[in-house]
Amino acid sequence: MKNSLPDAITILRVAGLVAFVFVAGFWIGQERGKAAASNRVYELRTYYTHDGKLPDLLARFRNHTTKLFEKHGMKNVWYGVPQDPAKAEGPGKENTLIYLLSFESREAAKKSWDGFRNDPQWKQVAAESEKNGKIVKKVESVYLDPTDFSAMK
């Protein structure tokens, strides 16, 4: 009976140490994940089309562009069109696509866009989709950092 008591204490100590190492490892992993996520950058892009060309742009994105973005390391986050009609040269449901991409960093964004623009498949898709005339009239782009109270980080 005397010999089993130190063995039980040793087992409890080892079990406690294993539990501590597991919890510490989990916490470190969580913190690394937060640090990596905090470097993420978002890009909000707005495309204005020539009259009557929004359906062509949406088809190009739906059938080709989003897949090519993923191929080049871009994360497709959100795509939408305005609900209201255009006012003057502003965005409207007839001529505007707005979307959000995510990248690991600003440098990764540059690398992704360079790869996309030089992709022979993209060049072919763009040429084919514009055989009846240019689709996009104007592009606006802004890079964004999430705020500390943003749901997306």
C-alpha positions as CSV (number, residue, x, y, z in Angstrom):
1,M,0.0,0.0,0.0
2,K,2.9,2.4,0.8
3,N,4.4,1.9,-2.7
4,S,1.1,2.8,-4.5
5,L,0.8,6.3,-2.8
6,P,3.9,7.9,-4.5
7,D,2.8,6.3,-7.8
8,A,-0.6,8.0,-7.5
9,I,1.0,11.3,-6.7
10,T,3.4,10.9,-9.6
11,I,0.6,10.1,-12.0
12,L,-1.4,13.1,-10.8
13,R,1.7,15.4,-11.3
14,V,2.3,14.0,-14.8
15,A,-1.4,14.3,-15.7
16,G,-1.4,18.0,-14.4
17,L,1.8,18.7,-16.4
18,V,0.2,17.2,-19.6
19,A,-3.0,19.2,-19.0
20,F,-0.9,22.4,-18.6
21,V,1.1,21.8,-21.7
22,F,-2.1,21.1,-23.7
23,V,-3.8,24.3,-22.5
24,A,-0.7,26.4,-23.0
25,G,-0.3,25.0,-26.6
26,F,-3.9,25.7,-27.4
27,W,-3.6,29.3,-26.0
28,I,-0.4,29.9,-28.0
29,G,-2.1,28.6,-31.2
30,Q,-5.1,30.9,-30.6
31,E,-2.8,33.9,-30.1
32,R,-0.8,33.1,-33.2
33,G,-4.1,32.9,-35.2
34,K,-5.2,36.3,-33.9
35,A,-1.8,37.8,-34.8
36,A,-2.0,36.3,-38.4
37,A,-5.6,37.5,-38.7
38,S,-4.7,41.0,-37.6
39,N,-2.5,41.4,-40.6
40,R,-5.3,40.7,-43.0
41,V,-6.2,43.4,-45.4
42,Y,-9.5,43.9,-47.2
43,E,-10.1,45.5,-50.6
44,L,-13.4,47.2,-51.4
45,R,-13.8,47.5,-55.2
46,T,-16.6,49.2,-57.1
47,Y,-17.0,48.6,-60.8
48,Y,-19.1,51.0,-62.9
49,T,-20.2,49.5,-66.3
50,H,-21.1,51.0,-69.6
51,D,-24.8,51.2,-70.2
52,G,-26.4,47.8,-70.4
53,K,-23.2,45.9,-69.6
54,L,-23.9,45.0,-65.9
55,P,-25.3,41.6,-66.8
56,D,-22.2,40.8,-68.8
57,L,-20.0,41.8,-65.9
58,L,-22.0,39.7,-63.5
59,A,-21.8,36.7,-65.8
60,R,-18.0,37.1,-66.1
61,F,-17.6,37.2,-62.3
62,R,-20.0,34.3,-61.7
63,N,-18.5,32.0,-64.4
64,H,-14.8,33.0,-64.3
65,T,-13.4,35.8,-62.3
66,T,-14.2,34.6,-58.8
67,K,-12.5,31.3,-59.6
68,L,-9.4,33.0,-61.0
69,F,-9.3,35.3,-57.9
70,E,-9.1,32.2,-55.7
71,K,-6.5,30.6,-58.0
72,H,-4.3,33.7,-57.3
73,G,-4.8,33.7,-53.5
74,M,-7.6,36.2,-53.2
75,K,-10.4,35.4,-50.8
76,N,-13.9,36.2,-52.2
77,V,-15.7,37.7,-49.2
78,W,-18.8,39.5,-50.5
79,Y,-20.4,40.7,-53.8
80,G,-23.5,42.9,-54.2
81,V,-25.3,45.5,-56.4
82,P,-27.1,48.6,-55.2
83,Q,-30.8,48.4,-54.6
84,D,-31.5,52.0,-55.8
85,P,-31.2,53.4,-59.3
86,A,-28.1,55.4,-60.3
87,K,-28.0,59.2,-59.6
88,A,-25.9,61.1,-62.1
89,E,-22.6,59.2,-62.4
90,G,-23.0,57.5,-59.1
91,P,-23.5,53.8,-58.3
92,G,-26.9,52.3,-59.2
93,K,-28.5,49.0,-59.7
94,E,-28.2,49.3,-63.5
95,N,-24.5,49.8,-63.6
96,T,-22.6,48.9,-60.5
97,L,-20.9,45.9,-58.9
98,I,-19.4,46.3,-55.4
99,Y,-17.3,43.6,-53.8
100,L,-14.9,42.8,-51.0
101,L,-11.8,40.7,-51.2
102,S,-9.5,39.6,-48.4
103,F,-5.7,39.1,-48.5
104,E,-3.1,37.9,-46.0
105,S,-1.3,41.3,-46.3
106,R,-1.0,44.3,-48.6
107,E,2.1,42.6,-50.2
108,A,0.0,39.5,-50.8
109,A,-2.6,41.6,-52.5
110,K,-0.1,43.1,-54.9
111,K,1.3,39.7,-55.7
112,S,-2.2,38.3,-56.2
113,W,-3.3,41.1,-58.5
114,D,0.0,40.9,-60.5
115,G,-0.6,37.2,-61.0
116,F,-4.2,37.6,-62.0
117,R,-3.5,40.4,-64.5
118,N,-0.8,38.3,-66.2
119,D,-2.8,35.0,-66.2
120,P,-3.4,33.9,-69.8
121,Q,-6.7,32.4,-68.8
122,W,-7.9,35.8,-67.5
123,K,-6.7,37.5,-70.7
124,Q,-8.7,35.1,-72.7
125,V,-11.8,35.5,-70.5
126,A,-11.6,39.3,-70.7
127,A,-11.2,39.3,-74.4
128,E,-14.0,36.9,-75.0
129,S,-16.4,38.7,-72.7
130,E,-15.6,42.1,-74.3
131,K,-16.0,41.0,-78.0
132,N,-19.1,43.2,-78.2
133,G,-17.5,46.2,-76.5
134,K,-15.9,47.2,-73.2
135,I,-17.8,46.3,-70.1
136,V,-16.2,48.3,-67.3
137,K,-16.2,52.1,-67.5
138,K,-14.5,52.9,-64.2
139,V,-13.0,51.0,-61.2
140,E,-12.6,52.3,-57.6
141,S,-10.5,50.5,-55.1
142,V,-9.7,51.1,-51.4
143,Y,-7.7,49.0,-49.0
144,L,-9.2,48.6,-45.5
145,D,-8.1,47.5,-42.1
146,P,-10.9,46.3,-39.8
147,T,-11.6,48.3,-36.7
148,D,-11.3,46.8,-33.2
149,F,-15.1,46.5,-33.0
150,S,-15.6,45.0,-36.4
151,A,-17.1,41.5,-36.6
152,M,-14.7,40.7,-39.4
153,K,-11.0,40.9,-38.5
